[in-house]
Amino acid sequence: MKLQWQAYKELELIPDSAPEPKTNRLNGLLLNYFWRSLINALAQEHFYEQRRDYFERCWAIDYTDPYTTGHADQLKKLLTLMN
């Protein structure tokens, strides 16, 4: 922490008489853990939402000729998507 504090003091023009802040490692670790958990949860949600939207676009039925699409074609499409 000493090197970071020295660099911060120089960049922010803090006088040398200012004491170095005391750190509580446990609070920092807990905050870091919760922050990373939140970011990971949001990233996973975004990933699954994007994948779901992609599958829905791929699975969309061609409405120009709806009666020619058979179950075999839908099965092929499903197997292609799963591959």
Biopython code that builds the backbone (N, CA, C, O; Angstrom):
import numpy as np
from Bio.PDB.StructureBuilder import StructureBuilder

atoms = [
    (1, "MET", "N", (0.834, -1.197, 0.000)),
    (1, "MET", "CA", (0.000, 0.000, 0.000)),
    (1, "MET", "C", (0.864, 1.240, 0.000)),
    (1, "MET", "O", (0.440, 2.295, -0.471)),
    (2, "LYS", "N", (2.077, 1.126, 0.525)),
    (2, "LYS", "CA", (2.930, 2.300, 0.649)),
    (2, "LYS", "C", (3.270, 2.897, -0.716)),
    (2, "LYS", "O", (3.229, 4.116, -0.883)),
    (3, "LEU", "N", (3.604, 2.054, -1.689)),
    (3, "LEU", "CA", (3.937, 2.568, -3.012)),
    (3, "LEU", "C", (2.725, 3.213, -3.669)),
    (3, "LEU", "O", (2.856, 4.253, -4.315)),
    (4, "GLN", "N", (1.557, 2.617, -3.515)),
    (4, "GLN", "CA", (0.344, 3.197, -4.092)),
    (4, "GLN", "C", (0.036, 4.542, -3.443)),
    (4, "GLN", "O", (-0.345, 5.494, -4.124)),
    (5, "TRP", "N", (0.201, 4.615, -2.141)),
    (5, "TRP", "CA", (-0.077, 5.859, -1.429)),
    (5, "TRP", "C", (0.882, 6.958, -1.868)),
    (5, "TRP", "O", (0.478, 8.104, -2.061)),
    (6, "GLN", "N", (2.154, 6.603, -2.026)),
    (6, "GLN", "CA", (3.145, 7.594, -2.456)),
    (6, "GLN", "C", (2.800, 8.111, -3.861)),
    (6, "GLN", "O", (2.859, 9.315, -4.113)),
    (7, "ALA", "N", (2.444, 7.207, -4.763)),
    (7, "ALA", "CA", (2.092, 7.618, -6.123)),
    (7, "ALA", "C", (0.835, 8.480, -6.111)),
    (7, "ALA", "O", (0.756, 9.472, -6.836)),
    (8, "TYR", "N", (-0.147, 8.110, -5.293)),
    (8, "TYR", "CA", (-1.379, 8.881, -5.202)),
    (8, "TYR", "C", (-1.103, 10.280, -4.649)),
    (8, "TYR", "O", (-1.645, 11.271, -5.139)),
    (9, "LYS", "N", (-0.253, 10.345, -3.622)),
    (9, "LYS", "CA", (0.086, 11.650, -3.038)),
    (9, "LYS", "C", (0.752, 12.548, -4.074)),
    (9, "LYS", "O", (0.459, 13.741, -4.145)),
    (10, "GLU", "N", (1.635, 11.985, -4.866)),
    (10, "GLU", "CA", (2.323, 12.787, -5.881)),
    (10, "GLU", "C", (1.360, 13.250, -6.974)),
    (10, "GLU", "O", (1.423, 14.398, -7.414)),
    (11, "LEU", "N", (0.474, 12.361, -7.408)),
    (11, "LEU", "CA", (-0.452, 12.722, -8.481)),
    (11, "LEU", "C", (-1.495, 13.741, -8.027)),
    (11, "LEU", "O", (-1.855, 14.636, -8.791)),
    (12, "GLU", "N", (-1.972, 13.617, -6.823)),
    (12, "GLU", "CA", (-3.024, 14.499, -6.323)),
    (12, "GLU", "C", (-2.482, 15.701, -5.539)),
    (12, "GLU", "O", (-3.252, 16.501, -5.008)),
    (13, "LEU", "N", (-1.155, 15.818, -5.471)),
    (13, "LEU", "CA", (-0.489, 16.919, -4.769)),
    (13, "LEU", "C", (-0.927, 17.025, -3.313)),
    (13, "LEU", "O", (-1.196, 18.111, -2.800)),
    (14, "ILE", "N", (-0.988, 15.869, -2.667)),
    (14, "ILE", "CA", (-1.331, 15.817, -1.249)),
    (14, "ILE", "C", (-0.060, 16.105, -0.457)),
    (14, "ILE", "O", (1.001, 15.571, -0.782)),
    (15, "PRO", "N", (-0.151, 16.946, 0.581)),
    (15, "PRO", "CA", (1.065, 17.271, 1.344)),
    (15, "PRO", "C", (1.617, 16.039, 2.062)),
    (15, "PRO", "O", (0.886, 15.101, 2.380)),
    (16, "ASP", "N", (2.928, 16.072, 2.308)),
    (16, "ASP", "CA", (3.588, 14.949, 2.974)),
    (16, "ASP", "C", (3.113, 14.766, 4.403)),
    (16, "ASP", "O", (3.269, 13.684, 4.969)),
    (17, "SER", "N", (2.540, 15.796, 4.994)),
    (17, "SER", "CA", (2.076, 15.688, 6.378)),
    (17, "SER", "C", (0.803, 14.856, 6.503)),
    (17, "SER", "O", (0.424, 14.475, 7.611)),
    (18, "ALA", "N", (0.135, 14.566, 5.380)),
    (18, "ALA", "CA", (-1.088, 13.753, 5.425)),
    (18, "ALA", "C", (-0.727, 12.313, 5.757)),
    (18, "ALA", "O", (0.174, 11.736, 5.148)),
    (19, "PRO", "N", (-1.441, 11.730, 6.733)),
    (19, "PRO", "CA", (-1.115, 10.348, 7.109)),
    (19, "PRO", "C", (-1.626, 9.346, 6.073)),
    (19, "PRO", "O", (-2.585, 9.602, 5.346)),
    (20, "GLU", "N", (-0.954, 8.209, 6.035)),
    (20, "GLU", "CA", (-1.376, 7.141, 5.130)),
    (20, "GLU", "C", (-2.686, 6.542, 5.650)),
    (20, "GLU", "O", (-2.802, 6.269, 6.845)),
    (21, "PRO", "N", (-3.666, 6.336, 4.778)),
    (21, "PRO", "CA", (-4.943, 5.790, 5.251)),
    (21, "PRO", "C", (-4.785, 4.351, 5.724)),
    (21, "PRO", "O", (-4.009, 3.577, 5.162)),
    (22, "LYS", "N", (-5.523, 4.014, 6.748)),
    (22, "LYS", "CA", (-5.495, 2.640, 7.255)),
    (22, "LYS", "C", (-6.488, 1.817, 6.432)),
    (22, "LYS", "O", (-7.594, 2.264, 6.127)),
    (23, "THR", "N", (-6.070, 0.631, 6.091)),
    (23, "THR", "CA", (-6.931, -0.227, 5.282)),
    (23, "THR", "C", (-7.391, -1.416, 6.101)),
    (23, "THR", "O", (-6.661, -1.937, 6.945)),
    (24, "ASN", "N", (-8.595, -1.824, 5.837)),
    (24, "ASN", "CA", (-9.142, -3.022, 6.440)),
    (24, "ASN", "C", (-9.251, -4.070, 5.334)),
    (24, "ASN", "O", (-10.145, -4.001, 4.490)),
    (25, "ARG", "N", (-8.352, -5.022, 5.343)),
    (25, "ARG", "CA", (-8.267, -6.004, 4.258)),
    (25, "ARG", "C", (-9.539, -6.833, 4.141)),
    (25, "ARG", "O", (-9.944, -7.190, 3.035)),
    (26, "LEU", "N", (-10.178, -7.145, 5.276)),
    (26, "LEU", "CA", (-11.374, -7.975, 5.243)),
    (26, "LEU", "C", (-12.503, -7.281, 4.500)),
    (26, "LEU", "O", (-13.174, -7.904, 3.677)),
    (27, "ASN", "N", (-12.724, -5.994, 4.778)),
    (27, "ASN", "CA", (-13.775, -5.263, 4.067)),
    (27, "ASN", "C", (-13.475, -5.186, 2.577)),
    (27, "ASN", "O", (-14.374, -5.324, 1.749)),
    (28, "GLY", "N", (-12.228, -4.968, 2.245)),
    (28, "GLY", "CA", (-11.848, -4.904, 0.830)),
    (28, "GLY", "C", (-12.072, -6.228, 0.125)),
    (28, "GLY", "O", (-12.548, -6.255, -1.010)),
    (29, "LEU", "N", (-11.736, -7.324, 0.784)),
    (29, "LEU", "CA", (-11.930, -8.637, 0.181)),
    (29, "LEU", "C", (-13.406, -8.960, 0.017)),
    (29, "LEU", "O", (-13.811, -9.516, -1.003)),
    (30, "LEU", "N", (-14.218, -8.613, 1.024)),
    (30, "LEU", "CA", (-15.653, -8.867, 0.924)),
    (30, "LEU", "C", (-16.282, -8.038, -0.193)),
    (30, "LEU", "O", (-17.087, -8.541, -0.977)),
    (31, "LEU", "N", (-15.908, -6.775, -0.253)),
    (31, "LEU", "CA", (-16.437, -5.914, -1.302)),
    (31, "LEU", "C", (-16.016, -6.421, -2.678)),
    (31, "LEU", "O", (-16.817, -6.443, -3.612)),
    (32, "ASN", "N", (-14.772, -6.822, -2.794)),
    (32, "ASN", "CA", (-14.264, -7.365, -4.047)),
    (32, "ASN", "C", (-15.031, -8.628, -4.434)),
    (32, "ASN", "O", (-15.391, -8.792, -5.600)),
    (33, "TYR", "N", (-15.286, -9.522, -3.478)),
    (33, "TYR", "CA", (-16.014, -10.762, -3.741)),
    (33, "TYR", "C", (-17.434, -10.462, -4.218)),
    (33, "TYR", "O", (-17.890, -11.043, -5.203)),
    (34, "PHE", "N", (-18.131, -9.565, -3.533)),
    (34, "PHE", "CA", (-19.505, -9.251, -3.915)),
    (34, "PHE", "C", (-19.555, -8.535, -5.262)),
    (34, "PHE", "O", (-20.455, -8.784, -6.065)),
    (35, "TRP", "N", (-18.604, -7.658, -5.509)),
    (35, "TRP", "CA", (-18.559, -6.952, -6.787)),
    (35, "TRP", "C", (-18.331, -7.926, -7.933)),
    (35, "TRP", "O", (-19.016, -7.857, -8.954)),
    (36, "ARG", "N", (-17.379, -8.826, -7.772)),
    (36, "ARG", "CA", (-17.117, -9.825, -8.820)),
    (36, "ARG", "C", (-18.308, -10.746, -9.019)),
    (36, "ARG", "O", (-18.624, -11.114, -10.151)),
    (37, "SER", "N", (-18.977, -11.125, -7.926)),
    (37, "SER", "CA", (-20.161, -11.981, -8.041)),
    (37, "SER", "C", (-21.263, -11.278, -8.822)),
    (37, "SER", "O", (-21.917, -11.892, -9.665)),
    (38, "LEU", "N", (-21.468, -10.005, -8.548)),
    (38, "LEU", "CA", (-22.488, -9.246, -9.262)),
    (38, "LEU", "C", (-22.154, -9.150, -10.747)),
    (38, "LEU", "O", (-23.019, -9.371, -11.594)),
    (39, "ILE", "N", (-20.922, -8.825, -11.060)),
    (39, "ILE", "CA", (-20.507, -8.708, -12.464)),
    (39, "ILE", "C", (-20.645, -10.054, -13.179)),
    (39, "ILE", "O", (-21.112, -10.102, -14.317)),
    (40, "ASN", "N", (-20.243, -11.149, -12.520)),
    (40, "ASN", "CA", (-20.369, -12.468, -13.135)),
    (40, "ASN", "C", (-21.826, -12.838, -13.375)),
    (40, "ASN", "O", (-22.158, -13.400, -14.418)),
    (41, "ALA", "N", (-22.700, -12.528, -12.418)),
    (41, "ALA", "CA", (-24.120, -12.835, -12.583)),
    (41, "ALA", "C", (-24.718, -12.044, -13.747)),
    (41, "ALA", "O", (-25.479, -12.587, -14.548)),
    (42, "LEU", "N", (-24.373, -10.770, -13.834)),
    (42, "LEU", "CA", (-24.891, -9.954, -14.936)),
    (42, "LEU", "C", (-24.354, -10.422, -16.287)),
    (42, "LEU", "O", (-25.079, -10.417, -17.282)),
    (43, "ALA", "N", (-23.102, -10.821, -16.319)),
    (43, "ALA", "CA", (-22.518, -11.308, -17.571)),
    (43, "ALA", "C", (-23.172, -12.615, -17.995)),
    (43, "ALA", "O", (-23.464, -12.807, -19.175)),
    (44, "GLN", "N", (-23.407, -13.523, -17.036)),
    (44, "GLN", "CA", (-24.071, -14.789, -17.362)),
    (44, "GLN", "C", (-25.488, -14.539, -17.874)),
    (44, "GLN", "O", (-25.916, -15.166, -18.844)),
    (45, "GLU", "N", (-26.212, -13.634, -17.232)),
    (45, "GLU", "CA", (-27.573, -13.319, -17.667)),
    (45, "GLU", "C", (-27.574, -12.762, -19.088)),
    (45, "GLU", "O", (-28.413, -13.132, -19.909)),
    (46, "HIS", "N", (-26.637, -11.879, -19.366)),
    (46, "HIS", "CA", (-26.529, -11.307, -20.708)),
    (46, "HIS", "C", (-26.195, -12.388, -21.730)),
    (46, "HIS", "O", (-26.764, -12.408, -22.821)),
    (47, "PHE", "N", (-25.280, -13.283, -21.383)),
    (47, "PHE", "CA", (-24.886, -14.361, -22.285)),
    (47, "PHE", "C", (-26.080, -15.257, -22.616)),
    (47, "PHE", "O", (-26.325, -15.564, -23.782)),
    (48, "TYR", "N", (-26.826, -15.677, -21.577)),
    (48, "TYR", "CA", (-27.963, -16.556, -21.815)),
    (48, "TYR", "C", (-29.069, -15.850, -22.591)),
    (48, "TYR", "O", (-29.737, -16.469, -23.420)),
    (49, "GLU", "N", (-29.264, -14.567, -22.330)),
    (49, "GLU", "CA", (-30.278, -13.814, -23.061)),
    (49, "GLU", "C", (-29.901, -13.701, -24.532)),
    (49, "GLU", "O", (-30.761, -13.860, -25.399)),
    (50, "GLN", "N", (-28.641, -13.430, -24.827)),
    (50, "GLN", "CA", (-28.192, -13.346, -26.209)),
    (50, "GLN", "C", (-28.340, -14.690, -26.913)),
    (50, "GLN", "O", (-28.760, -14.749, -28.068)),
    (51, "ARG", "N", (-27.994, -15.766, -26.214)),
    (51, "ARG", "CA", (-28.095, -17.097, -26.816)),
    (51, "ARG", "C", (-29.560, -17.463, -27.072)),
    (51, "ARG", "O", (-29.883, -18.039, -28.111)),
    (52, "ARG", "N", (-30.445, -17.130, -26.126)),
    (52, "ARG", "CA", (-31.863, -17.408, -26.302)),
    (52, "ARG", "C", (-32.422, -16.634, -27.497)),
    (52, "ARG", "O", (-33.175, -17.182, -28.303)),
    (53, "ASP", "N", (-32.050, -15.367, -27.605)),
    (53, "ASP", "CA", (-32.510, -14.567, -28.742)),
    (53, "ASP", "C", (-32.010, -15.143, -30.062)),
    (53, "ASP", "O", (-32.731, -15.144, -31.059)),
    (54, "TYR", "N", (-30.782, -15.626, -30.064)),
    (54, "TYR", "CA", (-30.230, -16.233, -31.279)),
    (54, "TYR", "C", (-31.013, -17.478, -31.656)),
    (54, "TYR", "O", (-31.356, -17.664, -32.823)),
    (55, "PHE", "N", (-31.301, -18.339, -30.674)),
    (55, "PHE", "CA", (-32.063, -19.547, -30.953)),
    (55, "PHE", "C", (-33.477, -19.213, -31.433)),
    (55, "PHE", "O", (-34.002, -19.875, -32.328)),
    (56, "GLU", "N", (-34.082, -18.205, -30.848)),
    (56, "GLU", "CA", (-35.422, -17.817, -31.296)),
    (56, "GLU", "C", (-35.402, -17.310, -32.731)),
    (56, "GLU", "O", (-36.317, -17.600, -33.501)),
    (57, "ARG", "N", (-34.379, -16.565, -33.094)),
    (57, "ARG", "CA", (-34.269, -16.098, -34.484)),
    (57, "ARG", "C", (-34.041, -17.266, -35.435)),
    (57, "ARG", "O", (-34.605, -17.305, -36.528)),
    (58, "CYS", "N", (-33.210, -18.217, -35.012)),
    (58, "CYS", "CA", (-32.943, -19.369, -35.871)),
    (58, "CYS", "C", (-34.159, -20.284, -35.995)),
    (58, "CYS", "O", (-34.356, -20.922, -37.030)),
    (59, "TRP", "N", (-34.961, -20.349, -34.960)),
    (59, "TRP", "CA", (-36.092, -21.261, -34.924)),
    (59, "TRP", "C", (-37.334, -20.654, -35.586)),
    (59, "TRP", "O", (-38.338, -21.343, -35.770)),
    (60, "ALA", "N", (-37.267, -19.375, -35.940)),
    (60, "ALA", "CA", (-38.429, -18.695, -36.508)),
    (60, "ALA", "C", (-38.903, -19.417, -37.765)),
    (60, "ALA", "O", (-38.107, -19.849, -38.599)),
    (61, "ILE", "N", (-40.208, -19.531, -37.870)),
    (61, "ILE", "CA", (-40.814, -20.226, -39.010)),
    (61, "ILE", "C", (-40.937, -19.245, -40.166)),
    (61, "ILE", "O", (-41.232, -18.066, -39.973)),
    (62, "ASP", "N", (-40.710, -19.749, -41.355)),
    (62, "ASP", "CA", (-40.881, -18.942, -42.553)),
    (62, "ASP", "C", (-42.384, -18.793, -42.802)),
    (62, "ASP", "O", (-43.043, -19.753, -43.200)),
    (63, "TYR", "N", (-42.923, -17.610, -42.573)),
    (63, "TYR", "CA", (-44.364, -17.396, -42.681)),
    (63, "TYR", "C", (-44.850, -17.237, -44.127)),
    (63, "TYR", "O", (-46.055, -17.135, -44.357)),
    (64, "THR", "N", (-43.950, -17.214, -45.088)),
    (64, "THR", "CA", (-44.378, -17.097, -46.477)),
    (64, "THR", "C", (-45.009, -18.391, -46.967)),
    (64, "THR", "O", (-45.905, -18.368, -47.811)),
    (65, "ASP", "N", (-44.552, -19.502, -46.447)),
    (65, "ASP", "CA", (-45.106, -20.799, -46.855)),
    (65, "ASP", "C", (-45.163, -21.712, -45.636)),
    (65, "ASP", "O", (-44.346, -22.627, -45.527)),
    (66, "PRO", "N", (-46.102, -21.494, -44.717)),
    (66, "PRO", "CA", (-46.078, -22.211, -43.441)),
    (66, "PRO", "C", (-46.452, -23.682, -43.539)),
    (66, "PRO", "O", (-46.093, -24.454, -42.650)),
    (67, "TYR", "N", (-47.159, -24.100, -44.585)),
    (67, "TYR", "CA", (-47.649, -25.479, -44.615)),
    (67, "TYR", "C", (-46.679, -26.448, -45.267)),
    (67, "TYR", "O", (-46.921, -27.655, -45.259)),
    (68, "THR", "N", (-45.590, -25.951, -45.829)),
    (68, "THR", "CA", (-44.623, -26.856, -46.446)),
    (68, "THR", "C", (-43.577, -27.343, -45.448)),
    (68, "THR", "O", (-42.881, -28.326, -45.702)),
    (69, "THR", "N", (-43.471, -26.669, -44.337)),
    (69, "THR", "CA", (-42.487, -27.074, -43.335)),
    (69, "THR", "C", (-43.035, -28.267, -42.566)),
    (69, "THR", "O", (-44.067, -28.174, -41.902)),
    (70, "GLY", "N", (-42.347, -29.363, -42.663)),
    (70, "GLY", "CA", (-42.787, -30.571, -41.972)),
    (70, "GLY", "C", (-42.034, -30.780, -40.672)),
    (70, "GLY", "O", (-41.136, -30.016, -40.318)),
    (71, "HIS", "N", (-42.419, -31.827, -39.979)),
    (71, "HIS", "CA", (-41.753, -32.131, -38.713)),
    (71, "HIS", "C", (-40.302, -32.545, -38.938)),
    (71, "HIS", "O", (-39.440, -32.283, -38.099)),
    (72, "ALA", "N", (-40.037, -33.187, -40.065)),
    (72, "ALA", "CA", (-38.661, -33.598, -40.359)),
    (72, "ALA", "C", (-37.763, -32.378, -40.544)),
    (72, "ALA", "O", (-36.610, -32.380, -40.112)),
    (73, "ASP", "N", (-38.295, -31.332, -41.190)),
    (73, "ASP", "CA", (-37.508, -30.113, -41.377)),
    (73, "ASP", "C", (-37.228, -29.432, -40.032)),
    (73, "ASP", "O", (-36.136, -28.911, -39.804)),
    (74, "GLN", "N", (-38.224, -29.444, -39.155)),
    (74, "GLN", "CA", (-38.019, -28.843, -37.834)),
    (74, "GLN", "C", (-37.003, -29.646, -37.037)),
    (74, "GLN", "O", (-36.195, -29.069, -36.309)),
    (75, "LEU", "N", (-37.032, -30.973, -37.164)),
    (75, "LEU", "CA", (-36.058, -31.807, -36.477)),
    (75, "LEU", "C", (-34.651, -31.534, -37.007)),
    (75, "LEU", "O", (-33.694, -31.471, -36.235)),
    (76, "LYS", "N", (-34.528, -31.373, -38.329)),
    (76, "LYS", "CA", (-33.211, -31.034, -38.907)),
    (76, "LYS", "C", (-32.716, -29.695, -38.372)),
    (76, "LYS", "O", (-31.540, -29.538, -38.044)),
    (77, "LYS", "N", (-33.632, -28.736, -38.290)),
    (77, "LYS", "CA", (-33.258, -27.418, -37.790)),
    (77, "LYS", "C", (-32.806, -27.502, -36.327)),
    (77, "LYS", "O", (-31.831, -26.860, -35.935)),
    (78, "LEU", "N", (-33.528, -28.304, -35.521)),
    (78, "LEU", "CA", (-33.162, -28.481, -34.115)),
    (78, "LEU", "C", (-31.793, -29.128, -33.994)),
    (78, "LEU", "O", (-30.964, -28.691, -33.195)),
    (79, "LEU", "N", (-31.553, -30.165, -34.782)),
    (79, "LEU", "CA", (-30.249, -30.845, -34.725)),
    (79, "LEU", "C", (-29.125, -29.919, -35.192)),
    (79, "LEU", "O", (-28.016, -29.973, -34.660)),
    (80, "THR", "N", (-29.405, -29.078, -36.173)),
    (80, "THR", "CA", (-28.404, -28.110, -36.630)),
    (80, "THR", "C", (-28.085, -27.113, -35.538)),
    (80, "THR", "O", (-26.921, -26.780, -35.315)),
    (81, "LEU", "N", (-29.117, -26.632, -34.852)),
    (81, "LEU", "CA", (-28.888, -25.684, -33.767)),
    (81, "LEU", "C", (-28.129, -26.308, -32.610)),
    (81, "LEU", "O", (-27.293, -25.654, -31.986)),
    (82, "MET", "N", (-28.416, -27.575, -32.320)),
    (82, "MET", "CA", (-27.733, -28.247, -31.201)),
    (82, "MET", "C", (-26.288, -28.569, -31.527)),
    (82, "MET", "O", (-25.467, -28.722, -30.623)),
    (83, "ASN", "N", (-25.972, -28.672, -32.794)),
    (83, "ASN", "CA", (-24.626, -29.032, -33.207)),
    (83, "ASN", "C", (-23.664, -27.927, -33.056)),
    (83, "ASN", "O", (-22.484, -28.089, -33.367)),
]
sb = StructureBuilder()
sb.init_structure("model")
sb.init_model(0)
sb.init_chain("A")
sb.init_seg("    ")
for serial, (resi, resn, name, xyz) in enumerate(atoms, 1):
    if name == "N":
        sb.init_residue(resn, " ", resi, " ")
    sb.init_atom(name, np.array(xyz, "f"), 0.0, 1.0, " ", f" {name:<3s}", serial, name[0])
structure = sb.get_structure()
